[in-house]
Amino acid sequence: MNPIAFTIWGFEVRWYSLLLLIAMLLAIFLFIKEGKRFNFPKDFLFNLAFWVIIIGIISARLYYCIFNFSYYKDNLLDIFKIWEGGLAIHGGLIGGFITLIVYTKRYKVSTIKISDMALVPVLLAQSIGRWGNFFNSEAHGPATTYYHLKQLHIPEKIIEGMKIGNQYYHPTFFYESIYCFVGFILLLIIRRYKYLKRGQLTCLYMMYYSVGRFFIESMRTDSLMLGGFKVAQLVSITLFIVGLFAFVILSRKGRFEDLYNEGQNQPIEF
């Protein structure tokens, strides 16, 4: 696949960067739209999203480079070439969540409430962003055959895009993109549940994404490694356990206690 989307005034715009931009803008739009239901000021939500994204991108890149230190220690300038790929979503989530905690604590706003609002559109952004891997011919699985991919009902364009050299590969980016989009739809539906507790959407995101990422990661050939283990799988196991434990604790609260959907049409004080 050609990683260049178009060239303007001699400057190459890559699909990877363009798709990430689209994904982030759409996530911000949906985040602010949900915030309006609870009367959060648009400026507050936009500024929060801006800093979460900036710090998230930096931490996603640092996370990736740390686990590829053997390469980057001799190629320091390549650390800045994020348009060529190399952003680890778990690093972005960690950096973004820390930023969210600091920001919400500063303005004395519920961190977990904002997290619930943000992580639903984040799944959609992940679904879109994965297509950047397609155009960079990365984040694919093991070698396979054209016939096997056709049996999986994968679109022809994707199958041919996963022909690298003279070999076909499993489009694990595509599997994860579909998985994240389905999760986005499910969380949209669950978000309207009358008795949903604050924090449970965050827990569901942690569990849902971790399950899919664990199994999809087992197929990838370019995983970040720690010893003999895939880092993403270790993180997925940890996030799933934390998410499950927290979800159970939250479920023990009273039926009408600390509900996510309460507080609509009520003014927010800073």
Protein Blocks (a to p, Z undefined) as FASTA:
>chain_A
ZZbfbdcehiacdfklmmmmmmmmmmmmmmmmmmmmnopafklmmmmmmmmmmmmmmmmm
mmmmmmmmmmmmmmmmlmmmmmngpiafklmmmmmmmmmmmmmmmnopafklmmmmmmmm
mmmmmmmmmmmmmmnopaiacdddfklmmmnopafklmmmmmghjaccddfklmmmmmmm
mmmmmmmmmmmpmklcehjlmmmmmmmmmmmmmmmmmmpckbccehjacfklmmmmmmmm
mmmmmmmmmmmpcfkgoifkgoihiacdZZ
